[in-house]
């Protein structure tokens, strides 16, 4: 009796491990392959997903996202920019506000910028951006973020029934290979959690 229970438990554990490995392989492959895609095309607005800020300045990763969106704006690919992201630390401005201020310093007309300052996740980034867009008659979007983030971001946008396309920034310069690998692994885990509806 005890041996049978142990065998069943061993099979169950083995099955769970196999499923975890399969899910990890699938999400890693999907995240990587999608990171190579660029669907940039004319759209009503670019939605810039928030990232860390340093006081009143964007972090290097966030700065490159903003620069990419500003280029889309100046070349006429989009008419509006939507910045997202709330406050990370008490002594910092909200990510959305920092993005707005930086874009204005790069020559973007303030009238062409929308921003929200309360979101704390990719889902909230896009949901809040969607609400702003609806209030301003915007219907098509380019989502701007780092390449590894795009698969999850587009999955969220699809679940929100947004007409959105991937426009990843390619100008990110990682500190080192460890940082780059950590970013990829973190995104694989985050996308796995999203697929499992655990996040």
Backbone bond lengths (Angstrom), bond angles and torsions (degrees), N, CA, C in turn:
res aa  C-N    CA-C-N  psi(-1)  N-CA   C-N-CA  omega(-1)  CA-C   N-CA-C  phi
1 X - - - 1.474 - - 1.531 110.27 -
2 X 1.335 115.22 -48.01 1.457 119.53 179.95 1.523 111.20 -65.51
3 X 1.327 116.28 -39.40 1.460 120.38 179.33 1.522 111.37 -63.43
4 X 1.325 115.86 -39.42 1.473 120.55 178.67 1.527 110.72 -63.61
5 X 1.328 115.59 -43.24 1.467 119.99 179.25 1.519 110.83 -63.52
6 X 1.332 116.21 -41.14 1.465 120.57 179.39 1.523 110.72 -64.13
7 X 1.329 116.66 -41.26 1.466 120.55 178.87 1.528 111.32 -63.91
8 X 1.333 115.42 -42.73 1.472 118.95 178.56 1.522 111.15 -64.12
9 X 1.311 116.12 -41.19 1.461 120.12 178.59 1.529 110.36 -64.19
10 X 1.331 116.49 -41.84 1.468 120.64 179.36 1.519 110.99 -62.57
11 X 1.340 116.22 -41.42 1.469 120.25 178.12 1.527 111.09 -64.83
12 X 1.339 114.99 -40.91 1.469 119.52 179.36 1.527 110.54 -62.80
13 X 1.329 116.35 -46.73 1.468 120.60 179.48 1.516 110.53 -62.29
14 X 1.330 116.35 -43.00 1.472 120.69 178.66 1.523 110.73 -61.36
15 X 1.338 115.32 -41.67 1.468 119.17 179.50 1.519 112.07 -64.55
16 X 1.328 115.90 -42.17 1.466 120.20 178.72 1.518 110.72 -62.90
17 X 1.329 116.61 -44.83 1.466 120.86 179.09 1.524 110.61 -60.76
18 X 1.337 116.18 -41.76 1.462 120.44 179.33 1.525 111.13 -62.94
19 X 1.332 116.22 -41.37 1.470 120.28 178.94 1.524 111.31 -65.16
20 X 1.336 116.05 -40.63 1.461 120.42 178.82 1.529 110.18 -63.16
21 X 1.328 116.30 -43.53 1.466 120.45 178.96 1.529 110.47 -63.43
22 X 1.318 116.48 -43.00 1.467 121.36 179.82 1.521 110.83 -63.40
23 X 1.343 116.22 -44.62 1.466 119.85 178.56 1.518 110.63 -63.43
24 X 1.338 117.02 -42.76 1.457 120.42 179.05 1.521 112.10 -62.17
25 X 1.332 115.97 -42.17 1.467 119.92 178.50 1.523 110.67 -63.23
26 X 1.348 115.82 -45.38 1.462 119.95 -179.05 1.525 111.39 -61.79
27 X 1.331 116.81 -48.99 1.466 119.24 -176.77 1.523 111.02 -68.01
28 X 1.323 118.06 -39.06 1.463 120.36 179.20 1.522 110.61 -62.05
29 X 1.332 116.07 -44.71 1.464 120.45 179.41 1.519 111.12 -64.66
30 X 1.338 115.53 -43.40 1.464 120.53 -178.52 1.524 111.65 -65.31
31 X 1.322 116.50 -45.46 1.467 121.08 179.58 1.532 110.07 -61.06
32 X 1.325 116.61 -44.73 1.460 120.15 -178.28 1.526 111.50 -65.47
33 X 1.327 117.59 -49.89 1.462 120.23 -177.29 1.527 111.51 -63.92
34 X 1.340 116.32 -39.15 1.465 119.11 179.99 1.526 110.82 -69.02
35 X 1.322 117.48 -28.85 1.466 120.24 -179.93 1.520 111.71 -64.96
36 X 1.323 117.28 -19.03 1.462 121.81 -179.51 1.525 112.08 -84.67
37 X 1.317 116.71 -12.58 1.464 121.32 -176.43 1.520 111.69 -83.64
38 X 1.317 115.17 148.09 1.468 121.52 173.50 1.520 106.94 -140.46
39 X 1.328 116.21 110.86 1.466 121.91 -176.19 1.526 112.05 -102.63
40 X 1.322 117.22 20.46 1.463 121.02 -175.66 1.517 111.33 -53.39
41 X 1.318 115.25 130.44 1.465 123.39 -179.99 1.526 107.11 -159.53
42 X 1.327 118.50 166.23 1.471 119.21 178.20 1.530 111.60 -57.75
43 X 1.323 115.49 136.45 1.464 121.20 179.94 1.519 108.68 -150.78
44 X 1.325 115.86 166.97 1.460 119.74 -179.99 1.527 111.72 -67.94
45 X 1.327 116.27 -38.52 1.464 118.73 -175.24 1.522 111.07 -153.20
46 X 1.319 114.74 155.62 1.456 121.87 170.09 1.524 107.81 -103.46
47 X 1.314 116.35 128.98 1.459 121.55 176.17 1.523 107.70 -100.23
48 X 1.324 116.02 117.34 1.463 120.87 -178.88 1.528 108.33 -97.85
49 X 1.314 116.31 115.26 1.458 120.25 -179.42 1.524 109.75 -74.58
50 X 1.320 115.52 135.94 1.457 120.82 -174.62 1.520 113.48 -65.65
51 X 1.316 114.81 157.30 1.462 123.12 175.29 1.520 106.86 -149.65
52 X 1.313 115.82 -179.70 1.464 119.88 -174.44 1.522 112.74 -59.56
53 X 1.324 114.68 148.12 1.467 120.91 172.68 1.515 108.23 -123.42
54 X 1.318 115.27 155.60 1.461 122.21 178.09 1.519 107.55 -115.56
55 X 1.318 116.34 94.34 1.455 119.97 -176.68 1.511 110.08 69.46
56 X 1.326 116.07 -108.20 1.456 121.47 178.50 1.530 111.53 -109.77
57 X 1.328 116.44 8.37 1.462 120.56 -177.55 1.532 110.41 -114.26
58 X 1.335 117.01 147.47 1.463 118.67 175.21 1.521 110.42 -73.41
59 X 1.322 116.80 144.89 1.457 120.31 172.40 1.528 108.19 -65.16
60 X 1.331 118.36 163.97 1.474 119.71 179.62 1.533 113.56 -53.54
61 X 1.332 117.55 -40.51 1.465 120.21 179.69 1.528 110.61 -64.77
62 X 1.337 117.00 -45.84 1.460 121.09 179.95 1.524 110.52 -66.36
63 X 1.329 116.72 -40.27 1.469 120.66 -179.67 1.525 111.31 -57.49
64 X 1.334 117.00 -41.88 1.457 119.45 -179.06 1.522 111.85 -69.95
65 X 1.318 117.23 -32.05 1.470 119.42 173.21 1.521 110.25 -63.39
66 X 1.320 115.82 -44.58 1.466 119.98 -179.73 1.536 110.15 -64.20
67 X 1.327 116.74 -45.82 1.466 120.56 179.43 1.525 111.14 -57.10
68 X 1.320 116.41 -40.96 1.464 120.42 179.35 1.530 110.50 -62.68
69 X 1.331 116.22 -45.40 1.460 119.95 179.53 1.523 111.40 -65.05
70 X 1.322 116.62 -40.07 1.471 120.51 178.57 1.529 110.26 -61.23
71 X 1.317 116.68 -39.50 1.466 119.81 177.72 1.527 110.94 -64.55
72 X 1.327 116.37 -40.81 1.467 119.79 176.46 1.526 110.46 -59.67
73 X 1.306 116.28 -39.08 1.463 121.68 179.92 1.520 111.27 -68.52
74 X 1.323 116.84 -49.10 1.470 120.20 -176.47 1.525 112.68 -67.24
75 X 1.319 117.37 -26.66 1.466 120.06 178.80 1.526 112.18 -90.19
76 X 1.318 116.97 2.53 1.456 121.16 175.33 1.519 115.62 80.32
77 X 1.315 117.45 11.99 1.458 119.84 178.85 1.530 110.58 -71.25
78 X 1.333 116.48 -35.25 1.466 121.40 175.82 1.525 109.09 -129.46
79 X 1.325 115.04 156.83 1.459 120.62 -179.63 1.522 112.53 -98.53
80 X 1.314 116.42 -26.18 1.464 121.24 -176.81 1.526 110.18 -132.58
81 X 1.328 115.19 156.95 1.457 121.99 173.47 1.528 108.59 -120.86
82 X 1.321 115.94 135.50 1.458 121.79 177.37 1.523 108.12 -119.66
83 X 1.331 116.12 118.31 1.461 121.00 179.44 1.521 109.72 -103.23
84 X 1.328 115.10 141.05 1.457 120.59 -175.42 1.522 111.17 -128.38
85 X 1.320 115.42 157.21 1.459 120.08 173.78 1.514 113.22 126.88
86 X 1.311 115.41 135.11 1.455 121.58 -179.85 1.517 112.95 -93.05
87 X 1.322 115.63 -160.10 1.462 122.30 -177.10 1.524 109.42 -88.88
88 X 1.348 115.84 127.89 1.453 120.63 177.50 1.516 111.50 -85.39
89 X 1.326 116.32 -55.41 1.459 122.62 176.74 1.529 109.31 -118.81
90 X 1.307 116.39 153.77 1.464 120.33 -173.81 1.520 113.64 -60.21
91 X 1.328 117.26 -30.77 1.456 119.63 -175.90 1.523 112.64 -90.87
92 X 1.334 116.10 11.14 1.454 120.45 179.59 1.518 110.90 -112.46
93 X 1.331 115.69 155.32 1.458 120.01 171.09 1.522 108.74 -75.30
94 X 1.325 116.70 162.06 1.457 120.71 175.51 1.525 109.28 -65.23
95 X 1.316 116.08 147.32 1.462 121.11 -179.49 1.526 111.41 -57.14
96 X 1.335 116.27 -43.14 1.464 119.60 -179.70 1.514 112.42 -61.40
97 X 1.326 116.42 -38.24 1.467 120.85 179.67 1.523 111.18 -70.49
98 X 1.333 116.70 -40.69 1.460 120.26 177.64 1.529 110.00 -62.48
99 X 1.343 116.10 -41.79 1.454 119.83 177.64 1.520 112.25 -60.80
100 X 1.322 115.75 -43.46 1.468 120.55 178.45 1.520 111.07 -60.90
101 X 1.322 116.76 -48.64 1.463 120.57 -177.31 1.527 111.75 -62.24
102 X 1.328 115.70 -41.46 1.464 119.40 -179.74 1.523 110.72 -65.92
103 X 1.319 116.69 -41.55 1.463 120.15 179.89 1.526 111.47 -63.01
104 X 1.325 116.74 -39.41 1.459 120.52 177.47 1.521 110.06 -62.45
105 X 1.333 116.69 -39.14 1.474 120.13 178.81 1.519 111.70 -66.39
106 X 1.335 116.35 -18.33 1.461 121.55 178.77 1.532 111.95 -98.19
107 X 1.314 116.18 14.41 1.455 120.45 172.69 1.510 116.90 92.86
108 X 1.316 118.24 10.63 1.467 120.56 177.60 1.520 109.38 -80.77
109 X 1.318 117.37 133.32 1.461 122.89 178.44 1.533 109.15 -63.74
110 X 1.333 118.34 123.39 1.474 120.17 179.49 1.520 113.67 -53.22
111 X 1.332 116.57 -29.46 1.465 120.56 -179.92 1.525 111.87 -67.81
112 X 1.334 116.62 -17.19 1.464 120.86 -178.75 1.534 112.25 -99.50
113 X 1.326 116.55 13.43 1.463 120.87 -177.92 1.527 110.53 -118.46
114 X 1.311 115.51 132.26 1.458 122.64 170.76 1.522 107.20 -118.84
115 X 1.314 117.95 148.58 1.452 119.33 176.50 1.520 111.22 -152.72
116 X 1.321 113.89 153.80 1.460 120.27 173.93 1.518 107.10 -127.25
117 X 1.331 116.45 154.36 1.463 119.79 -170.84 1.522 113.15 -133.49
118 X 1.353 116.56 31.66 1.462 118.66 -177.13 1.523 114.03 -126.34
119 X 1.313 118.90 -14.99 1.462 120.71 -172.95 1.525 112.45 -72.55
120 X 1.330 114.56 149.73 1.464 120.39 -179.59 1.526 112.89 -130.18
121 X 1.328 117.07 7.21 1.463 121.20 179.86 1.520 108.99 -150.37
122 X 1.325 115.47 167.77 1.461 120.02 178.51 1.528 110.57 -60.97
123 X 1.325 116.53 -41.56 1.463 119.54 178.78 1.523 110.65 -60.10
124 X 1.324 116.88 -47.25 1.463 120.09 -179.70 1.528 111.12 -66.67
125 X 1.339 117.57 -37.89 1.470 120.81 174.82 1.522 110.09 -50.77
126 X 1.317 115.42 -52.57 1.462 120.00 -173.34 1.524 112.38 -76.67
127 X 1.314 117.66 -35.53 1.458 119.72 178.02 1.528 110.49 -65.44
128 X 1.320 117.03 -44.65 1.461 119.95 178.95 1.524 111.33 -66.95
129 X 1.329 116.52 -38.48 1.466 119.83 176.65 1.526 110.43 -63.46
130 X 1.317 116.54 -38.97 1.456 121.03 178.32 1.521 111.61 -61.67
131 X 1.321 116.53 -41.75 1.469 120.03 178.57 1.521 111.11 -64.04
132 X 1.337 116.90 -42.86 1.462 120.53 176.38 1.526 110.71 -60.81
133 X 1.315 115.70 -43.16 1.464 120.48 -178.63 1.526 111.08 -62.89
134 X 1.317 116.60 -43.13 1.462 120.23 179.70 1.521 111.14 -61.86
135 X 1.318 116.42 -36.81 1.464 120.73 179.31 1.524 112.28 -70.12
136 X 1.326 116.57 -18.48 1.465 120.84 -176.43 1.523 113.58 -118.25
137 X 1.318 116.60 14.50 1.458 120.89 174.79 1.512 115.28 68.63
138 X 1.322 117.78 28.78 1.460 121.79 179.51 1.525 109.18 -100.00
139 X 1.344 116.43 134.02 1.462 118.80 -171.79 1.526 114.81 -124.67
140 X 1.334 117.74 -23.36 1.466 119.94 -178.04 1.529 109.53 -121.49
141 X 1.336 116.12 145.11 1.460 119.15 -170.25 1.531 113.18 -140.17
142 X 1.310 114.36 148.53 1.455 121.99 163.56 1.524 105.99 -107.15
143 X 1.309 116.97 129.46 1.458 120.45 177.19 1.514 108.42 -96.81
144 X 1.323 115.38 126.44 1.459 121.82 -176.62 1.518 109.78 -110.12
145 X 1.322 115.45 122.88 1.455 121.35 175.44 1.521 107.69 -162.94
146 X 1.326 116.80 -172.09 1.452 120.49 176.01 1.523 109.15 -74.61
147 X 1.327 118.11 153.61 1.477 120.62 -175.47 1.525 114.28 -54.18
148 X 1.332 118.47 -43.74 1.460 120.37 -177.41 1.521 113.12 -64.90
149 X 1.317 116.95 -23.63 1.463 122.43 -176.82 1.519 112.50 -82.19
150 X 1.330 117.01 -15.53 1.460 119.98 -167.24 1.525 113.71 -67.33
151 X 1.325 118.33 -36.24 1.471 118.98 -177.02 1.523 110.76 -61.86
152 X 1.312 116.31 -48.04 1.469 119.88 -179.88 1.524 110.92 -66.45
153 X 1.325 116.84 -41.93 1.465 120.32 -179.63 1.525 111.22 -60.47
154 X 1.325 116.83 -43.43 1.466 119.40 179.69 1.525 111.71 -70.78
155 X 1.326 117.54 -30.41 1.460 120.00 175.56 1.525 110.29 -64.85
156 X 1.325 115.97 -41.90 1.470 120.49 177.29 1.527 110.34 -63.68
157 X 1.327 115.92 -46.13 1.464 120.20 179.81 1.527 110.75 -59.34
158 X 1.321 116.56 -40.65 1.462 120.47 178.50 1.529 110.80 -63.75
159 X 1.322 116.88 -41.72 1.461 120.30 178.56 1.527 112.02 -65.49
160 X 1.338 115.93 -26.13 1.464 120.84 177.24 1.524 111.97 -89.10
161 X 1.334 116.46 3.49 1.466 123.05 178.86 1.537 112.17 60.65
162 X 1.321 115.05 39.73 1.456 120.77 177.26 1.531 109.72 -94.55
163 X 1.320 116.46 142.52 1.469 119.98 171.38 1.528 106.62 -85.65
164 X 1.314 115.63 94.14 1.457 120.94 -172.36 1.522 110.60 -132.72
165 X 1.337 114.85 150.09 1.452 121.86 -178.03 1.524 109.65 -133.13
166 X 1.313 114.96 154.04 1.456 121.64 -177.42 1.523 111.49 -80.89
167 X 1.329 115.82 129.97 1.462 121.53 174.40 1.530 108.17 -138.07
168 X 1.327 116.72 75.71 1.471 120.21 -174.75 1.525 112.16 -75.16
169 X 1.320 114.98 147.59 1.455 118.92 173.41 1.520 109.15 -81.45
170 X 1.326 116.37 138.64 1.467 121.75 -179.42 1.522 111.53 -107.90
171 X 1.319 117.54 8.91 1.463 120.21 -173.42 1.521 113.34 -100.16
172 X 1.348 117.16 7.75 1.464 119.96 179.18 1.520 109.74 -64.77
173 X 1.331 116.17 132.30 1.458 121.72 174.85 1.527 107.78 -116.79
174 X 1.320 116.25 102.90 1.452 119.93 -178.18 1.520 110.31 -70.44
175 X 1.338 115.65 150.46 1.460 120.66 -179.89 1.519 110.34 -60.16
176 X 1.328 116.41 -43.91 1.458 121.22 177.90 1.524 109.08 -161.64
177 X 1.333 115.90 178.79 1.445 120.46 -178.41 1.511 113.42 -63.79
178 X 1.328 116.29 -32.84 1.461 120.19 178.91 1.526 110.46 -63.50
179 X 1.323 116.57 -44.12 1.463 121.29 179.15 1.525 110.84 -62.27
180 X 1.317 115.71 -42.95 1.466 120.04 179.48 1.531 111.19 -63.99
181 X 1.324 115.87 -43.68 1.466 120.09 179.49 1.520 110.87 -64.55
182 X 1.328 116.62 -42.03 1.460 120.71 179.00 1.525 110.63 -60.39
183 X 1.325 116.50 -41.97 1.461 120.90 179.38 1.525 110.87 -61.10
184 X 1.326 116.26 -42.04 1.466 120.87 -179.82 1.530 110.66 -66.28
185 X 1.322 116.93 -47.94 1.462 120.96 -178.69 1.522 110.74 -62.40
186 X 1.320 116.50 -42.39 1.466 120.47 178.60 1.522 110.93 -59.66
187 X 1.335 116.66 -40.16 1.457 119.80 -179.65 1.528 111.53 -71.21
188 X 1.319 117.25 -35.89 1.466 120.65 175.96 1.531 109.86 -60.93
189 X 1.315 116.18 -44.67 1.473 120.42 178.51 1.529 110.24 -63.70
190 X 1.331 116.81 -45.34 1.466 120.82 -178.29 1.523 111.51 -62.70
191 X 1.326 116.50 -40.08 1.466 119.66 179.51 1.527 110.30 -70.02
192 X 1.325 117.42 -37.27 1.463 120.98 176.45 1.520 110.33 -60.74
193 X 1.323 116.39 -45.35 1.462 121.05 179.08 1.526 110.19 -62.34
194 X 1.326 115.66 -41.11 1.475 119.19 179.51 1.527 110.65 -62.81
195 X 1.332 116.84 -42.55 1.454 120.24 179.80 1.532 111.71 -63.66
196 X 1.312 116.02 -32.96 1.453 120.97 179.64 1.528 112.72 -84.24
197 X 1.343 114.86 -1.82 1.477 120.50 -178.53 1.515 112.04 57.26
198 X 1.343 114.65 38.30 1.454 119.01 178.70 1.527 111.60 -100.35
199 X 1.339 116.53 -12.48 1.457 120.06 -177.24 1.503 112.48 -101.93
